[in-house]
Amino acid sequence: MVTSDTRAIHREKVERCLSTTGMSIKEWCRLNGVPASTMRFWMSEFRREEPELFGASSARMLFDRMAQTGVETLLESEVFRRPRWLF
């Protein structure tokens, strides 16, 4: 079971990582000694619980846009640039 202290520590790390500009998440994890798998886990947890603060997953956003605009339009757009959080 995860304690509230552990959760708070990881939330703070995720917030610091996401607020860092000019650096990929993978680089941030390496420089800060955080396993990338741990960061991915906590990011997905916080996104699921608080999408308004941590953003919806890119997969969910992509699916919604595909439903609205059609696949052909998306394939021609810049949506498929690799998101910062994707390793």
Kinemage of the C-alpha trace (Angstrom):
@kinemage 1
@onewidth
@group {chain A} dominant
@subgroup {mainchain}
@vectorlist {calphas} color= white
{ca met a 1} P 0.000 0.000 0.000
{ca val a 2} L 1.280 3.437 -0.926
{ca thr a 3} L 1.408 5.961 1.895
{ca ser a 4} L 0.316 9.547 1.463
{ca asp a 5} L 3.926 10.668 2.036
{ca thr a 6} L 5.180 8.490 -0.822
{ca arg a 7} L 2.400 9.744 -3.039
{ca ala a 8} L 3.220 13.373 -2.203
{ca ile a 9} L 6.912 12.813 -2.977
{ca his a 10} L 6.131 11.314 -6.383
{ca arg a 11} L 3.578 13.998 -7.172
{ca glu a 12} L 6.193 16.662 -6.501
{ca lys a 13} L 8.683 14.848 -8.780
{ca val a 14} L 6.115 14.597 -11.575
{ca glu a 15} L 5.268 18.287 -11.242
{ca arg a 16} L 8.961 19.271 -11.332
{ca cys a 17} L 9.584 17.061 -14.340
{ca leu a 18} L 6.605 18.408 -16.288
{ca ser a 19} L 7.527 22.002 -15.506
{ca thr a 20} L 11.053 21.591 -16.868
{ca thr a 21} L 11.387 22.970 -20.382
{ca gly a 22} L 13.972 22.036 -22.960
{ca met a 23} L 14.518 18.551 -21.575
{ca ser a 24} L 12.778 15.274 -22.299
{ca ile a 25} L 11.284 13.292 -19.464
{ca lys a 26} L 13.804 10.545 -20.069
{ca glu a 27} L 16.679 13.029 -19.663
{ca trp a 28} L 15.084 14.537 -16.550
{ca cys a 29} L 14.753 11.082 -14.987
{ca arg a 30} L 18.377 10.224 -15.728
{ca leu a 31} L 19.664 13.510 -14.270
{ca asn a 32} L 17.490 13.215 -11.158
{ca gly a 33} L 18.058 9.516 -10.466
{ca val a 34} L 14.433 8.543 -11.023
{ca pro a 35} L 13.730 5.311 -12.929
{ca ala a 36} L 11.795 6.150 -16.102
{ca ser a 37} L 9.388 3.283 -15.398
{ca thr a 38} L 8.554 4.796 -12.011
{ca met a 39} L 7.938 8.200 -13.588
{ca arg a 40} L 5.664 6.673 -16.243
{ca phe a 41} L 3.676 4.825 -13.572
{ca trp a 42} L 3.108 7.918 -11.422
{ca met a 43} L 2.349 10.137 -14.415
{ca ser a 44} L -0.340 7.717 -15.551
{ca glu a 45} L -1.760 7.520 -12.010
{ca phe a 46} L -2.000 11.292 -11.660
{ca arg a 47} L -3.367 11.733 -15.201
{ca arg a 48} L -6.081 9.177 -14.490
{ca glu a 49} L -7.012 10.750 -11.152
{ca glu a 50} L -6.623 14.434 -12.055
{ca pro a 51} L -6.727 14.919 -15.839
{ca glu a 52} L -7.509 18.628 -15.437
{ca leu a 53} L -4.129 19.142 -13.713
{ca phe a 54} L -1.945 16.571 -15.414
{ca gly a 55} L -3.611 16.431 -18.814
{ca ala a 56} L -5.420 13.590 -20.455
{ca ser a 57} L -3.345 10.858 -22.015
{ca ser a 58} L -2.223 11.487 -25.569
{ca ala a 59} L -3.916 8.273 -26.650
{ca arg a 60} L -7.263 9.538 -25.353
{ca met a 61} L -6.771 12.941 -27.007
{ca leu a 62} L -5.754 11.281 -30.289
{ca phe a 63} L -8.778 8.990 -30.257
{ca asp a 64} L -11.098 11.950 -29.612
{ca arg a 65} L -9.557 13.975 -32.433
{ca met a 66} L -9.795 10.995 -34.819
{ca ala a 67} L -13.485 10.704 -34.045
{ca gln a 68} L -13.980 14.424 -34.723
{ca thr a 69} L -11.840 14.999 -37.795
{ca gly a 70} L -11.252 11.657 -39.442
{ca val a 71} L -8.036 9.696 -39.784
{ca glu a 72} L -6.881 11.260 -43.067
{ca thr a 73} L -6.869 14.782 -41.628
{ca leu a 74} L -4.906 13.654 -38.590
{ca leu a 75} L -2.315 11.818 -40.635
{ca glu a 76} L -1.595 15.004 -42.558
{ca ser a 77} L -1.351 17.174 -39.436
{ca glu a 78} L 1.421 17.616 -36.908
{ca val a 79} L -0.428 15.596 -34.272
{ca phe a 80} L 1.952 12.712 -34.811
{ca arg a 81} L 5.000 14.573 -33.605
{ca arg a 82} L 6.402 12.651 -30.673
{ca pro a 83} L 4.983 14.045 -27.414
{ca arg a 84} L 7.492 15.104 -24.783
{ca trp a 85} L 6.357 12.454 -22.313
{ca leu a 86} L 6.770 9.636 -24.854
{ca phe a 87} L 10.172 8.007 -24.528
